[in-house]
Amino acid sequence: MTSTRLPVLRRLAFVRLTQGSKRTGSFGYDLAVRKKAELRDVILDAARTEFARYGLAGARVDRIARSAHASKERLYAHFGDKDALFRQVVAADSAKFFSSVAVRPDAVAEFAGDLYDLATNHPESFRMITWARLEGIPLEEPQLDGRSVRERDTAAIVTAQAAGRVDPRWDPWELLILMFGIGMARASWPQADPGDVDAPAHAHGRAAAVEAAARILAPRPD
């Protein structure tokens, strides 16, 4: 066999191997499919960082694409435009944020502490929600088991009121709003950076949030 035929035969063998892998779902083919499926999540993560820092108006699509190691064309193919991408990130973050914690009937005040943890441990999600409100983008309430997060949490408060753990004079929805305010107070402070809280300061702030909530919801004598 002449040396000039060897490169041709090798190419033919490579083509057969590649075609076979596509039919049989070999590692190389799965990797390509997986990369395509994961690209959307990679773009969303890069967009979350960009939008959380600069907002909708200040964010740059080229920076998002560069951070995601993708072309702008691929980004537009997945999401359409910057506004649509922003809305996708907000929808994903708000759903994750509001469904990550729940009111427990036997420990209602702890809800403020759980919110405190969430806002300080995941400041980028809190910033995205804040940017959405500034842009006038409504946040859809996540649905869990056929009901909204609001319905789930107000039902828990009603249960706690019936058990004598929460002052029954409170409207459950109004109390839920107040606990949100308490839990998110530090993250909302103008000069605060939730991500810069050390462990002792975090524990102290969380305890203060729980104590404030407990004093507000405690049953009072008639």
C-alpha contacts under 8 A as a table, 3 or more apart, distances in Angstrom:
res1	aa1	res2	aa2	distance
1	M	5	R	7.06
1	M	6	L	7.84
2	T	5	R	5.68
2	T	6	L	7.15
3	S	6	L	5.44
3	S	7	P	7.85
4	T	7	P	6.64
4	T	8	V	7.68
5	R	8	V	5.37
5	R	9	L	6.33
6	L	9	L	5.19
6	L	10	R	6.16
7	P	10	R	5.09
7	P	11	R	6.23
8	V	11	R	5.18
8	V	12	L	6.28
9	L	12	L	5.05
9	L	13	A	6.15
10	R	13	A	5.06
10	R	14	F	6.17
11	R	14	F	5.04
11	R	15	V	6.21
12	L	15	V	5.15
12	L	16	R	6.29
13	A	16	R	5.16
13	A	17	L	6.13
14	F	17	L	5.03
14	F	18	T	6.05
15	V	18	T	5.10
15	V	19	Q	6.08
16	R	19	Q	5.17
16	R	20	G	6.00
17	L	20	G	5.07
17	L	21	S	6.18
18	T	21	S	5.12
18	T	22	K	6.50
19	Q	22	K	5.25
19	Q	23	R	6.55
20	G	23	R	5.16
20	G	24	T	6.12
21	S	24	T	5.12
21	S	25	G	5.51
21	S	26	S	4.79
21	S	27	F	7.69
21	S	28	G	7.03
21	S	29	Y	6.21
22	K	25	G	5.34
22	K	26	S	6.80
22	K	29	Y	5.64
25	G	28	G	7.87
25	G	29	Y	5.71
25	G	30	D	6.10
26	S	29	Y	5.50
26	S	30	D	6.28
27	F	30	D	5.13
27	F	31	L	6.01
28	G	31	L	5.19
28	G	32	A	6.46
29	Y	32	A	5.25
29	Y	33	V	6.40
30	D	33	V	5.11
30	D	34	R	5.93
31	L	34	R	5.02
31	L	35	K	6.09
32	A	35	K	5.21
32	A	36	K	6.39
33	V	36	K	5.15
33	V	37	A	6.23
34	R	37	A	5.02
34	R	38	E	5.97
35	K	38	E	5.09
35	K	39	L	6.03
36	K	39	L	5.31
36	K	40	R	7.68
37	A	40	R	6.49
37	A	41	D	7.95
38	E	41	D	5.38
38	E	42	V	6.29
39	L	42	V	4.99
39	L	43	I	6.12
39	L	68	A	7.93
40	R	43	I	5.21
40	R	44	L	6.23
40	R	78	H	6.91
41	D	44	L	4.97
41	D	45	D	6.17
42	V	45	D	5.18
42	V	46	A	6.28
42	V	68	A	5.76
43	I	46	A	5.11
43	I	47	A	5.96
43	I	64	I	7.04
43	I	65	A	7.08
43	I	68	A	5.32
43	I	70	A	7.90
43	I	75	L	7.20
44	L	47	A	4.97
44	L	48	R	6.00
44	L	85	L	7.73
44	L	88	Q	7.96
44	L	89	V	6.29
45	D	48	R	5.11
45	D	49	T	6.52
45	D	68	A	7.98
46	A	49	T	5.35
46	A	50	E	6.36
46	A	64	I	5.51
46	A	65	A	7.74
46	A	67	S	5.90
46	A	68	A	5.73
47	A	50	E	5.02
47	A	51	F	5.87
47	A	64	I	5.51
47	A	85	L	7.57
47	A	86	F	7.50
47	A	89	V	7.30
48	R	51	F	5.28
48	R	52	A	5.81
48	R	89	V	6.22
48	R	124	E	7.32
48	R	128	M	7.49
49	T	52	A	5.29
49	T	53	R	6.32
49	T	124	E	7.08
50	E	53	R	5.36
50	E	54	Y	6.07
50	E	55	G	7.48
50	E	59	A	5.87
50	E	60	R	7.59
50	E	63	R	7.72
50	E	64	I	6.58
51	F	54	Y	5.18
51	F	55	G	4.51
51	F	56	L	5.91
51	F	58	G	7.83
51	F	59	A	5.66
51	F	86	F	7.22
51	F	128	M	6.94
52	A	55	G	5.84
52	A	124	E	5.63
52	A	125	S	7.60
52	A	127	R	5.43
52	A	128	M	5.29
52	A	131	W	7.50
53	R	59	A	7.93
53	R	127	R	7.98
54	Y	57	A	7.28
54	Y	58	G	4.80
54	Y	59	A	5.17
55	G	58	G	5.52
55	G	59	A	5.87
55	G	128	M	7.78
55	G	131	W	5.93
56	L	59	A	5.49
56	L	82	K	7.83
56	L	83	D	7.27
56	L	86	F	6.74
56	L	131	W	7.53
56	L	135	E	7.85
59	A	63	R	7.95
60	R	63	R	5.37
60	R	64	I	6.50
61	V	64	I	5.04
61	V	65	A	6.13
61	V	72	K	7.00
61	V	82	K	6.74
62	D	65	A	5.09
62	D	66	R	6.04
62	D	72	K	6.43
63	R	66	R	5.06
63	R	67	S	6.04
64	I	67	S	5.17
64	I	68	A	6.15
65	A	68	A	5.07
65	A	69	H	5.96
65	A	70	A	5.00
65	A	71	S	5.64
65	A	72	K	5.59
65	A	75	L	6.74
66	R	69	H	4.94
66	R	70	A	6.17
66	R	71	S	7.27
67	S	70	A	7.74
70	A	74	R	6.45
70	A	75	L	7.05
71	S	74	R	5.27
71	S	75	L	6.46
72	K	75	L	4.93
72	K	76	Y	6.13
73	E	76	Y	5.17
73	E	77	A	6.07
74	R	77	A	4.96
74	R	78	H	6.33
75	L	78	H	5.30
75	L	79	F	6.17
75	L	80	G	7.53
76	Y	79	F	5.19
76	Y	80	G	4.53
76	Y	81	D	5.67
77	A	80	G	5.91
79	F	82	K	7.73
79	F	84	A	6.12
79	F	85	L	5.51
80	G	84	A	6.29
80	G	85	L	7.33
81	D	84	A	5.39
81	D	85	L	6.25
82	K	85	L	5.00
82	K	86	F	6.11
83	D	86	F	5.09
83	D	87	R	6.29
84	A	87	R	5.11
84	A	88	Q	6.22
85	L	88	Q	5.06
85	L	89	V	6.33
86	F	89	V	5.23
86	F	90	V	6.18
87	R	90	V	5.03
87	R	91	A	5.99
87	R	137	I	7.92
88	Q	91	A	5.17
88	Q	92	A	6.20
89	V	92	A	5.21
89	V	93	D	6.01
89	V	128	M	7.90
90	V	93	D	5.12
90	V	94	S	5.85
90	V	128	M	6.08
90	V	129	I	6.48
90	V	132	A	6.86
90	V	139	L	7.77
91	A	94	S	5.36
91	A	95	A	6.08
91	A	139	L	7.01
91	A	140	E	7.37
92	A	95	A	5.33
92	A	96	K	6.20
93	D	96	K	5.13
93	D	97	F	5.82
93	D	125	S	5.63
93	D	128	M	7.31
93	D	129	I	7.55
94	S	97	F	4.94
94	S	98	F	5.93
94	S	125	S	7.32
94	S	129	I	6.53
94	S	139	L	6.87
94	S	140	E	7.86
94	S	142	P	7.87
95	A	98	F	5.56
95	A	99	S	6.02
95	A	140	E	7.90
95	A	141	E	7.14
95	A	142	P	5.23
96	K	99	S	5.40
96	K	100	S	5.91
97	F	100	S	5.43
97	F	101	V	7.70
97	F	118	L	7.61
97	F	125	S	6.97
97	F	126	F	7.99
98	F	101	V	6.54
98	F	141	E	7.85
98	F	142	P	7.10
98	F	149	V	7.12
99	S	102	A	7.06
99	S	142	P	6.83
99	S	144	L	7.91
99	S	149	V	6.75
101	V	111	F	7.30
101	V	114	D	6.47
101	V	115	L	7.03
102	A	111	F	6.71
102	A	149	V	7.98
102	A	152	R	7.92
102	A	153	D	6.31
103	V	107	A	7.52
103	V	108	V	5.66
103	V	110	E	7.80
103	V	111	F	5.45
103	V	153	D	5.25
103	V	156	A	6.10
103	V	157	I	7.25
104	R	107	A	5.26
104	R	108	V	5.37
104	R	110	E	7.92
104	R	111	F	7.34
104	R	153	D	7.96
104	R	156	A	6.19
104	R	157	I	7.87
105	P	108	V	5.62
105	P	156	A	5.03
105	P	157	I	6.03
105	P	159	T	6.03
105	P	160	A	4.70
106	D	160	A	6.56
106	D	165	R	7.47
107	A	110	E	5.56
107	A	111	F	7.47
108	V	111	F	5.64
108	V	157	I	7.10
108	V	160	A	7.53
108	V	166	V	7.98
108	V	214	A	7.87
109	A	112	A	5.85
109	A	113	G	7.34
109	A	179	M	7.84
109	A	210	V	5.37
109	A	211	E	7.43
109	A	213	A	5.14
109	A	214	A	5.04
109	A	217	L	7.63
110	E	113	G	4.97
110	E	114	D	6.17
110	E	210	V	5.58
110	E	213	A	7.99
111	F	114	D	5.00
111	F	115	L	6.21
111	F	179	M	7.22
111	F	183	G	7.71
111	F	210	V	7.60
112	A	115	L	5.15
112	A	116	Y	6.18
112	A	179	M	5.40
112	A	180	F	6.47
112	A	182	I	6.16
112	A	183	G	4.28
112	A	184	M	7.94
112	A	206	R	7.96
112	A	209	A	5.87
112	A	210	V	5.60
112	A	213	A	6.55
113	G	116	Y	4.88
113	G	117	D	6.26
113	G	183	G	5.98
113	G	206	R	5.12
113	G	207	A	6.95
113	G	209	A	5.78
113	G	210	V	5.25
114	D	117	D	5.08
114	D	118	L	6.22
114	D	183	G	7.39
115	L	118	L	4.96
115	L	119	A	6.09
115	L	180	F	7.03
115	L	183	G	4.90
115	L	184	M	6.41
116	Y	119	A	5.34
116	Y	120	T	6.18
116	Y	183	G	4.55
116	Y	184	M	5.76
116	Y	186	R	7.73
116	Y	187	A	7.97
116	Y	205	G	7.95
116	Y	206	R	6.03
116	Y	209	A	7.35
117	D	120	T	5.37
117	D	121	N	5.80
117	D	206	R	7.19
118	L	121	N	5.31
118	L	122	H	5.76
118	L	123	P	7.87
119	A	122	H	5.44
119	A	123	P	5.44
119	A	125	S	7.76
119	A	126	F	6.03
119	A	184	M	6.40
119	A	187	A	6.19
119	A	194	P	6.94
120	T	123	P	5.57
120	T	187	A	6.61
120	T	194	P	4.46
120	T	195	G	5.73
120	T	197	V	7.56
121	N	194	P	7.29
121	N	195	G	6.49
122	H	125	S	5.79
122	H	126	F	6.91
122	H	195	G	7.62
123	P	126	F	5.06
123	P	127	R	6.11
123	P	187	A	7.67
123	P	194	P	6.01
123	P	195	G	6.30
124	E	127	R	5.04
124	E	128	M	6.20
125	S	128	M	5.08
125	S	129	I	6.36
126	F	129	I	5.21
126	F	130	T	6.24
126	F	187	A	7.92
127	R	130	T	4.95
127	R	131	W	6.09
128	M	131	W	5.08
128	M	132	A	6.14
129	I	132	A	5.08
129	I	133	R	6.35
129	I	139	L	7.95
130	T	133	R	5.21
130	T	134	L	6.34
131	W	134	L	5.03
131	W	135	E	6.15
132	A	135	E	5.03
132	A	136	G	6.14
132	A	137	I	5.08
132	A	138	P	7.26
132	A	139	L	7.74
133	R	136	G	4.97
133	R	137	I	5.77
133	R	138	P	6.97
134	L	137	I	7.65
141	E	148	S	6.08
141	E	149	V	6.57
141	E	150	R	7.66
142	P	148	S	5.78
142	P	149	V	6.08
143	Q	146	G	5.98
143	Q	147	R	5.25
143	Q	148	S	4.42
143	Q	149	V	6.34
144	L	147	R	5.43
144	L	148	S	6.01
144	L	149	V	6.70
147	R	151	E	6.26
147	R	152	R	6.78
148	S	151	E	5.20
148	S	152	R	6.32
149	V	152	R	5.03
149	V	153	D	6.11
150	R	153	D	5.30
150	R	154	T	5.98
150	R	173	W	7.72
151	E	154	T	5.33
151	E	155	A	5.98
152	R	155	A	5.30
152	R	156	A	6.46
153	D	156	A	5.03
153	D	157	I	6.41
153	D	176	L	7.57
154	T	157	I	5.00
154	T	158	V	6.23
154	T	172	P	5.29
154	T	173	W	5.97
154	T	176	L	7.00
155	A	158	V	5.04
155	A	159	T	6.27
155	A	172	P	7.94
156	A	159	T	5.06
156	A	160	A	6.27
157	I	160	A	4.95
157	I	161	Q	6.11
157	I	166	V	7.38
157	I	172	P	5.94
158	V	161	Q	5.01
158	V	162	A	6.20
158	V	172	P	6.58
159	T	162	A	5.13
159	T	163	A	6.33
160	A	163	A	5.06
160	A	164	G	6.35
160	A	165	R	5.24
160	A	166	V	5.69
161	Q	164	G	5.11
161	Q	165	R	5.64
161	Q	166	V	4.56
161	Q	167	D	6.12
161	Q	168	P	5.20
162	A	165	R	7.64
162	A	166	V	7.99
162	A	168	P	7.50
163	A	166	V	7.82
164	G	167	D	7.11
164	G	168	P	7.74
164	G	219	P	7.14
165	R	218	A	6.82
165	R	219	P	6.70
166	V	217	L	5.26
166	V	218	A	5.35
166	V	219	P	5.38
167	D	170	W	6.02
167	D	217	L	5.66
167	D	218	A	5.60
167	D	219	P	3.90
167	D	220	R	6.45
168	P	171	D	7.73
168	P	219	P	7.28
170	W	174	E	7.21
170	W	175	L	6.32
170	W	217	L	7.71
171	D	174	E	5.33
171	D	175	L	6.18
172	P	175	L	5.13
172	P	176	L	6.13
173	W	176	L	5.05
173	W	177	I	6.34
174	E	177	I	5.15
174	E	178	L	6.35
175	L	178	L	5.05
175	L	179	M	6.25
175	L	217	L	7.71
176	L	179	M	5.17
176	L	180	F	6.27
177	I	180	F	5.09
177	I	181	G	6.33
178	L	181	G	5.00
178	L	182	I	6.30
179	M	182	I	5.00
179	M	183	G	6.03
179	M	213	A	6.27
180	F	183	G	5.19
180	F	184	M	6.01
181	G	184	M	5.31
181	G	185	A	5.73
182	I	185	A	5.19
182	I	209	A	5.94
182	I	212	A	7.43
182	I	213	A	7.04
183	G	186	R	7.58
183	G	206	R	8.00
183	G	209	A	5.92
184	M	187	A	5.38
184	M	188	S	6.14
185	A	188	S	5.10
185	A	189	W	6.26
186	R	189	W	5.15
186	R	192	A	6.66
186	R	194	P	7.21
187	A	192	A	6.31
187	A	193	D	6.85
187	A	194	P	5.42
188	S	192	A	7.29
189	W	192	A	5.27
193	D	196	D	5.68
193	D	197	V	7.63
194	P	197	V	6.10
197	V	201	A	6.05
197	V	202	H	5.76
198	D	201	A	5.43
198	D	202	H	5.97
199	A	202	H	5.04
199	A	203	A	6.15
200	P	203	A	5.16
200	P	204	H	6.18
201	A	204	H	5.07
201	A	205	G	6.05
202	H	205	G	5.13
202	H	206	R	6.03
203	A	206	R	5.14
203	A	207	A	6.12
204	H	207	A	5.20
204	H	208	A	6.23
205	G	208	A	5.08
205	G	209	A	6.28
206	R	209	A	5.11
206	R	210	V	6.31
207	A	210	V	5.16
207	A	211	E	6.08
208	A	211	E	5.07
208	A	212	A	6.08
209	A	212	A	5.20
209	A	213	A	6.24
210	V	213	A	5.15
210	V	214	A	6.05
211	E	214	A	5.00
211	E	215	R	6.22
212	A	215	R	5.32
212	A	216	I	6.41
213	A	216	I	5.19
213	A	217	L	6.26
214	A	217	L	5.42
214	A	218	A	5.82
215	R	218	A	5.45
